[in-house]
């Protein structure tokens, strides 16, 4: 059936007249843009049908107005807090200047009346459209949004003095407690304790730490942060403060202060600003000389980073996206504790989180709250195990199920049953490599046929510390035999294109490293691998077959990142050498 003809006028007609695009293509694009509730210019640019420059020049000729160069505009003049950020992101526009009741608005299509009308209504001003390239608007808007977010947090973190440290907005995530113990730890005598702990929490957030350790010993006390996977000592308060520090932390997390003999769990929410809050998972452990308390920092934004930010190579990303697109089967993510498995799973769930899907998760504990996903906290005390939660999920009409960890045969069997009955199942296992994961399932007692027919993809991963871009130094004098011994000859990268850098260290980083990047191996269960599983083959047999099919090991993936200067050889060896 032929699409109804759309009468071309305005910018679409100009683009056709300028012979930049065919009439049938622009008609289809116009209809698609309308369906997706976005502007035509945005659609053309995002689908790479035309460049922003081509559209901008045609628009300037059509409307008889010059293109405004946004690069020459001082960002300080952008009028903040006038237009709602949701509107700016929705229409991909940016306010340039406000003069009286007139608001000059950078826009890629001046005929986009919907954007102009909505902004006029929200601001109560007369909007004057200014023609700007779509690419320049997007770039400036992304920077603006990022800086607005940073300044929001910076406002909360950067102006800390004693008063601020006293008044930080903390709340425990436990509605069952009446807060009777709170007064005990908030007296005048404990004001320095409160300030010290608040400072530690804020310093940890500032440094991008993942965990905070409060550790008592016989004659000393220390506080350590885990930054980029490595523990660093940050403070050594007097040892006699140990009971008061523990009491304060336990009060914050609504724990029983009087109970010092058994471990306890709790959560704390720290509100940094109106729009930014960070959760801490708190755990206490009785030791010989007091209670060790560890806080895990749970930043919800880590799940929103997107798959491109995680460090997957293009072929690995393609395999993961293909597996997520399948309506049924199982995706397993494996690796040691702290290797980023949870973020990989949440990233996948975020991609799948659409209105037409019912997603249920069973977690122990729930680390990141996600809107639109039904998250269940495992509670062994009342008999709510992973297996029990899974049984309930299958009666809840799910499309996607996430199991925090497959720990036993019962959970494995129900997960596989779910994967075989039209559900997509995501879960984690603790194994060293992707091929070993299959052997682990078989050793649990799962029948080989079930493993071979239900598992779609296995991702094994590690987190490596990224070299700081500010201070890293190129290694020019590495002997060829050293590179060969490390395995660089097997990368299919010409030796002249291999650039090795070393960590140096500067004020912007920690010992030459800043941030972390994922190192992955992705094993797709092909018919050949399925046959090996059903024949009872070992993980070595699976590995040999996978390598023939183009599989890359963790070691190879780490060396490829080292060859591109993302990580150092020392870091590649740390995370992938046995």
Residue, then its C-alpha position, 0 to 999 in steps of 0.5 A: x500500500x502506497x503512503x499518502x502523498x504529503x504536500x511539500x512546503x517550507x523547509x522540506x520543499x527547500x531541501x528537495x529543491x536543493x537536491x539534498x534529499x528525494x521527495x519520497x524520503x522527506x515525506x517518510x521522514x516527516x511522517x516518522x518525525x510526527x509519529x515520534x513527536x520530534x522535529x523534522x530536523x532532529x529526525x534527519x540529523x539523528x538518522x544521518x539522512x542529512x548533515x546539520x550543515x546542509x539543513x542549516x544552509x537550506x533553512x537560511x536560504x528558505x527563511x532569508x535569515x543568517x545562521x547564527x554561530x553559537x561558538x561565538x556566543x558567551x555561555x555565561x549569557x545563557x539565561x538559566x532557570x527561565x525555561x524548564x530543562x525538560x522542554x529544552x531536552x524535548x525540543x532540542x533548543x537553547x535560550x540565548x538571551x532575555x531582553x525585557x519580555x523577549x526571549x531569543x531562542x536558538x532553534x534549528x527549525x524556525x517553523x517548529x511552532x510547537x516548541x515556540x508555543x510551549x516555551x512562550x506559554x511556560x515563560x510568559x515571554x515573546x519567543x524570537x527564534x534564532x537559526x542555529x545548526x542542530x549539531x551546535x545546539x545539541x552540543x551546547x545543550x548537553x554541556x549546559x545540562x552537564x554543568x547545571x548538574x555539576x554546579x547543583x552538586x558542587x553547591x552542596x559539596x564545594x562550600x562545606x564548612x562546619x555549619x553545613x556538616x552539621x545540617x546535612x539532610x540524612x534519612x534512614x531508609x526504614x519506615x518501621x523505626x520510631x526514631x527513639x534512639x536518634x536523640x542519643x547520638x545527636x547531643x552537643x557532645x557528638x557534634x564533632x562526630x557528626x561533622x567528621x562522618x558527614x565529611x567522610x561521606x562527602x569526601x567519598x562522593x567527591x572522590x568517586x569511591x565505591x565503599x567506605x570502611x570504618x575499622x577499629x583496632x586495639x590502639x588505632x582506628x582508620x577510615x579507608x575509601x575504595x577508589x577505582x577498586x583500590x583501598x586507600x587510607x584517608x583518616x586515622x581518628x583517635x581509637x577511643x572514638x570507635x564506640x561513638x563513631x559506630x553509634x552515630x553510623x548505626x543511628x543514621x541507618x536505624x540499627x539497634x545501637x545496643x546490639x553489638x554481637x551480631x551483624x546488622x544491615x541498614x540504608x542511609x539516604x544523603x540528599x545533596x540537592x533538590x534533585x540529587x540524592x545518594x543511597x548508602x548500604x550500611x553493614x556492621x560486623x563485630x570484631x575483636x576491638x569493636x564493630x567494623x562498619x562498611x558503607x557501599x555507595x549506591x549511585x543511581x546514575x551508574x545505571x543510566x550511563x548507557x551501554x556505550x560508556x561501559x567499555x564494550x567493543x563494537x562486536x561485544x556490544x552487538x552480541x549483548x544488544x542482540x541477546x537483549x532483543x530476543x524474547x526468550x532465553x538467558x543472559x548470564x553475567x559473571x565475574x568476581x565481586x566488584x567487577x561491575x556485574x550489577x551495572x551491566x545487568x542494570x544497563x541491560x534492564x534500562x534498555x529493556x525498560x519500556x511501557x510494553x514490557x513487564x520486568x521483575x527482579x529478585x535482588x539481595x540486596x536491591x542496590x539501585x531503585x529503578x522506575x518502571x521495574x518491579x524489584x523484590x528484596x530477598x528475605x531469607x528470614x521469612x523464606x523469600x529465597x531467589x527460587x521462591x521469588x522466581x516462582x511468584x514472578x512466573x505467575x505475574x505475567x512477566x516478560x523479563x526476569x532478573x535474578x540477582x545471583x544463581x546460587x543453587x540448583x533450585x534457582x538455576x532450574x527455575x531460571x532455565x524453566x523461565x527462559x524456556x517458556x517465553x521469558x528473557x532471564x538475566x542473572x549473575x554467577x561467580x566464575x572466572x571466565x565465560x566457558x567455565x560458567x557453562x561447566x559450573x551450571x552442569x556441576x550444579x546438576x542442571x541437565x546438559x540439554x537445558x543448559x545448551x538450549x536456554x543460555x543465549x549469551x555469557x558475559x565475563x567481565x573485570x573492571x580496569x583502572x583507566x589512565x588519566x588523560x592529563x598525565x599519562x606518558x607514552x612508553x617508547x622504549x618497550x622491547x619487542x620481545x616484552x610485547x610479544x611475551x605479553x601477548x600483543x602479537x595475537x591482537x591482529x593490530x599492527x605493531x606500529x599502531x600499538x601505543x602503550x602508556x604508563x601511569x604518572x600521577x597528578x592533582x587530577x587523579x589517583x596515582x595516574x588513574x582516574x575512573x574505570x572501564x570494563x574489560x569483557x569477554x562475550x560468549x554466544x552459545x552457537x550450535x557448535x558449542x551447544x553440541x559440545x555441552x550436550x556431549x559433556x565437553x569440558x570448559x577447555x573444549x568450549x574455549x577451543x571451539x569459541x576461539x575458532x569462531x572469533x571469541x576474544x578472551x578477557x586477556x585479549x580484550x584487556x591487551x586491546x585496551x592497553x594497545x589503545x592507551x586506555x589502561x596500562x600493561x600493569x593494569x591489564x596484568x592485574x585484572x587478567x593474569x592468574 
